[in-house]
Amino acid sequence: MSAEVSSVTDLAGDLAGKYRRTESSGSTVDPAVVEADLVAVLRDGYVILPDLLTDDELKAIHDDVDSLLNLKGRNNFEGHATQRIYSVLNKTRSCDRLAAHPRVLALLDRLLMPNYLLSMLQVINILPGEAAQMLHTDDGFYPLPRPRKALSAATIWAIDEFTDSNGATEIVPGSQEWGSQLPQPDSERRPVVMSAGSCVFFLGTLWHGGGPNRSTAPRMAVTAQYCEPWLRPQEAFTLSTPHHIARTVDEDIRRMLGYSIHPPFIGQVDGMHPKRLLEASE
């Protein structure tokens, strides 16, 4: 970190020398498209981004993860009839595009601070007979009182079509604006119906939960969650992701794993940029 610092305000800038802050691929998205997405998110707490994945991409995800779906949830929140795959980056490259899709990053670029982090990447497969998941918010474990700006955002990608009977994610409209209010048994739960290859993007303050699967087939999804760069993510990716994988993924994902510096020096390792760890392990 070699930039000149003559006042406290200089500490808010990029002080890195060799490894300067990189711009996300969200900058490649048509600003008019992003603005329309952003208006919907700020108004409703969520937006559906339709048909972003091809049939071949959906097939590749199924082919890669189907054999890994061998464990069910351990409690009512995970779902006793729901299969989950954690540490996805270590098991397949087919979900990388979901974690770093430009349309998603363009929204994150406007909602969170630069150098935001990937907080979780997970496959969720809701089996027939699963009950509705308890409603929750994705940034509720950060102990800051509401109402407030969202500290995180999330996507849920429909690998299978989401219907009102197969476990589609359910949201509580308007709940992103709530203060200490909690959902009630009669609170509206609106299913997010969308085609396979689509995703729903929502604020971390929005109350939501998996719906009941009353169909005869599983409903697979991938969720990628993101948080402000000064918060602790749910998965400690710098510990769980080997260096050879961190070198393999693209720059957007590498930055979101924590191989970045949030000014002035959050994320440093021994006073140096964390990317130097990838040099040292080559």
RADA-V53676 format. One record per helix or strand of 2 or more residues. SS is the DSSP state (hx for helix, st for strand). FROM is the first residue (numbers start at 0). LEN is the number of residues. If there is no record, write none. Layout:
# RADA-V53676
((SS	FROM	LEN) (SS	FROM	LEN))
This chain:
# RADA-V53676
((hx	7	5) (hx	24	4) (hx	30	14) (st	45	4) (hx	54	14) (st	81	4) (hx	87	3) (hx	95	4) (hx	101	10) (st	116	10) (st	151	7) (st	168	3) (hx	174	3) (st	189	2) (st	198	5) (st	207	3) (st	218	9) (hx	236	4) (hx	242	6) (hx	250	7) (hx	274	6))
